[in-house]
């Protein structure tokens, strides 16, 4: 699983964290504010769309244009569609910027949330080709997802997911393995400013190539050579049916709401329906979001028509320049995502008819995953969260391509059927449980799943030992705030046009 371009270390492991949550591409530093010399040129963005300083060879979309055309498009598009367009600083002029990406990076609100977080953490760009490939589950990398659980020496980064059939899987890597070195550089103890280029190149390859990673498993060292390739990633993994004294419980790891997720979710839900499960544990601890239509389909398949028929899954609220749209309903039929081996549009979806569901969550559970929680609660389905507070992204995007770059700016806020969508600081868990890297996902003994099964049977968050918090290791509370090293496009909610 691949990541974006990362900047040099300025504070501990900034390279591992900064681009995961927002930001642009290889734009270089933004120009400082300047005194306006005249009004910013605002035109209808459609009149300068796809007018490119350097049209792409072979493109049927790009037209000859200028840098000013691209800068003007960015500013006009933000003014037309950005949710908080009134809060964009007026001091930035297009003539002060060398690239449209660097200009885009500063065209956002500077307001803060009640907890002190930036109101807009979600402004970013991607090469259009990369974005389109990712929606079909294709990512350049080794096929593993790393989480940083400690950002200062001795640092700790642990493998959370290994994609079946990937280079990481073929090398024998598994969940719980801890990163030690990258191409000979000591990841754990190296000074923050040392060997940044080597660390970046090894962890986040931009092209196919081989790198050597040193890891440890239960204290035993191991070394592997991994070749970065285009990996086909799975949206759904670890499907299980767990027998309990009070009925069958379905479990699945759901990783992303992309084009390939639709068929995988439908096939899993059909099997759960046939097995007669009475409860579901949906593991979205690493799911940063994606298409709202996929979230709506999954919410329908959980609750069924008796609860959701004709009801709003999410109402999207735009700025005052955008025509209001009808709400996104709970989809009872497939939407026909353009994926390899797609599900035909209009296929009736299975349903479990559950009035209660449990989700496993962390601070890496974002956007469309949070929409599942909010949407089901909006129609009075009981949703219990086991794990940690979600990341807090009640906002979404219409990605807009222009001249080979796709731009992502917040364009709407989502609310449920009851009008609630105020969770910018996340949704608190029913039971607070840390991630357990010592067990495989789907293992009933894994800490978060075990807590979910226990809460289902007893209604209690307290384990038999009397401890009030499950710890996977002897880490301090500050060290348990993990951050996944994943592309920023996996932490968003997207509406399709």
C-alpha angles and dihedrals in degrees: 000000000000136000141207130262112291133207128230122280112272096155127013109311096339086149089063097047114027102073094038093074104036145311136108136280133265093325102131122225118330118246116254120255113282133199108263114252092191142336118310109256108252119182134153101292091222090066092064100029115131093006098136135191088215110021112208115253110254095011116143090197107046119091128192111271145133139267088254089057090056093045091048091050091053094050095044094046091051091049091050102043113015111113093224098034091142089062097055110115111254095209098081115094123193093232089066095064131079096202136026090236094058089049092048091051093066098041097094141090119282094203122124133223124243090266093052099259120133109269090225113043093148108074111122148132137220136190103265094232091054092049093049093049092049093057088064091051096258115139131166110235146069099298098252134109119219128201124199110218097170123032101185126065121314082044122192128207120170134189111247103174133018118196112230112250093013126127089260092052093046088052089056097249118154144178111294098032110134125221116239110161140009118206089334096313116124103240094183101052108015117124112261095248097045127099095352093151093052093047092049094046093050099043099037109029116192093198138024111285145120127267134175119235125189115209140167131223116198088338096310114120122233135175128206136180110220127191116209110230138157102283124200104222128205122233092198125042141160098029109190140173109207118199115219132173089257101045145297119310120202119214132186137164108231112193110173143001099233136132095281093049095076098067094038093052094045093051092049093048091049089056092047090049092050091049092053098233115188098199138026132212109198111195108208097150090126099030111115096179138252131175117022089210089064090049090050092050092050093047089052092049090052098048104025133210097298090070104026109034110133093351131129118260093181134352111206118216118205135186120281092264094061123082110246115251134213113264122266103254127206101277113231092179133050116267094215104240114204099247136132106282092008126197111247113256112255096029108150111248123229118241135205097201094221123165091192132044135172123217125194107220143177137172085280092064103102150163112337090026089055088048089062089056094044095042094052092045087053090065094041100259109151107243117188120192120208118189125024142341112286121245098257112238112149089161136091149187149229098213110224122202120208127168095340097315125097114212125210118196126159107264105163147019119221125222130180131237089283092052095252122140105132102124103114088136093050138256116285119233125247088224122022108225130158125228114272110215094176093075130054119250110267094029106129087222093058107115101243096040091046090052091049092052091047093050089049093055101036108018088231131119092200116099122222091263091065093242114140096209129039112225122193091203142356094283125144116246090254090058094055094069094099128188123203119228096229138127116281090235087072091066102062145085116233133194118205119225 
